[in-house]
Amino acid sequence: MSFHAVLTRVGVAALVVGTLACQTRPAPVNPEDPAIVAAIESTLKVALDGAAAANAEQALSVTTRDEDFTFISGDVMLTGYDQALAAFRETYAMLEKQTTEPIERRIRVLSPDVVLVTSVSEGTYTDKAGFTSAPVGLGSTIVFVRRNGEWRAIHFHQSVAK
């Protein structure tokens, strides 16, 4: 290999390494960013108020409202807003109301546009005949993404403890 070829390769390698070293890195994220946490709390309230009133549209209004949304409970996975809405409507048609009392909740900001919510709650339901269930434990995980400046749930997993 000629001296000129070696110099060219070394120069290109130095340029690549220099460019990579100078790339900007994302600013560190505060996992408890108060503004983001407050926005998520507000969004969760809308969904929980909808669930309490057995209102499927309101409960799911905080989702991405598209095919990206997934809901898992037990051995059921609903893919897409339309499938979830149909299932929630069917279930809520039998209910008068629900209660959900949070026991513990953790909201963690993973990036400027992704938040993970984990919670443990206790809940009941009251059917149209007036029967109210015994309280059951609920474990939930929700992934929120920020789209067009709005926080939207893209994934929701809820487990019911026996």
N, C-alpha and C positions, 0 to 999 in steps of 0.2 A: 504494500500500500504506500502511496506516495506521501511525502511530508504534507503537501497541500490537502490531501484527502483526510489525513489524520487531524489536521487543524480544523477542517470543516466539521468533522464529526464531533470533536471536542467542543467546538463553538456552539453547535446545535444542541448538544447535551447540556452545556452550561446555560443556554437560553431557556431550555425546557425546565431545568431545575430552578432557575431563577424565577421564571413565570409561576411555577407551582408554589414556590415559597412566598411569593408576594400576593397570592390570592387572598381576598378578604374572607374572613371567617364570620359566621353569623354571630350576632351579639348573644351573650349568655341570656338564658331565659330564667325568669324568676318563677319557680314552680308553684308559688303561691301569689302570683300577681293579683293584687286586690281588685283592679278594674276588671280583669278577665273573670276572676272568681265571682264577683258581683253580677256580671252579665250571665254567667252560667246559672247562678242561684235564681235569677229572675226567669230565665228560660225554663228551668226545672219547675218553678212554681206554676207556670202556665200549663205544663204537661200534667202535673199532679192535681191541679184544680180540675182539669178535664177528666182525669181518671176518677177523681172523687165524685164527679157528677155523672159518671158512666157515659161520657161524651167522647166517642171514638175520634171524631174530627179534631177536637181540641187536644186530646191526649197525644195525638200524632202530629199536631201542627208544628211541633218543634223539630221534626225530622227533616231529612234532606228532601223528602217528598218525591223521591225518584227510585229507580231500580237499584241504586247503590245501598239503600237502607236495608238492614237486616235486623230481625228480632228473633231471639232464641229463648225458649222456656221449656225446660224438661227435654223431651225428645222431639220438639217441634221447632223447625226453623222456617220463618217467613221471610221471603226474599222480595224486596221491592215494596214501595209504599202501598200500591193497590192491593196486594195480597194481605199485607198487614192490616190495612183499613177494613177489608172485608171480614177478616177474622175478629178484629176488635169489635166491629159492629155486631157480629153474631153473638159474641160473648156478652157485650154490654146490653143487648136487647133483653137479656134475662135479669139484668140488675137494676136496682133503684139507685144504689150508691156504693162507694167503697171508701174505706179509710186507710190511710198510710201514715204511721207515726215513725219518723226517723229515730233510729237509735244511735247510729254513727254514720257520718258521711265524710268522704275525703275527695277533694277536688284538686287534681294535679295538672298544672300546665306543662305539657310535654314539649311544645313548640309554640311560636306565636299564633299558629292556626290549628292546633290539636290539643284537646283537653280530655283527660280520663277522669271519670267520676265513678267511685266505688261507694256502695252504701249497704247498710243493714237496717232493715225496718221491720215493723210489725204491722200487719194489715188484716182487715176484715172486709167482707162484702155483705150487702143486704140485697136480697132478691126482691122481685116484684110482689111476692106474697108477704113480704115483711120479715122473713127469716134472716137473721144475722149470724154469720159464721163465727166460729171460735177464732181468736187471733192466730195467725200463722206468721212464721218468720219469713222474711223476704231478703234475698241477697241480690244486688243489682250491680251491673257494670254498664256504663254508657260511654261511648266514644263520641265526642263532639268535634266537628270541624268548622272552621270559619269560612263561609262562602259568601262572597259579595258583601262582606262586613257583618254578616249575621251568623250567630252560632247555631248549628244544626246537628242533631243527633244522626249519626250515620250507622251506628250499631248499638243495640240494646240487648242485654242478656239479663234475664231474671230467673232466679231459682226460688222455688217455694220449699221451705223446710217442713218436714213432717212432724 
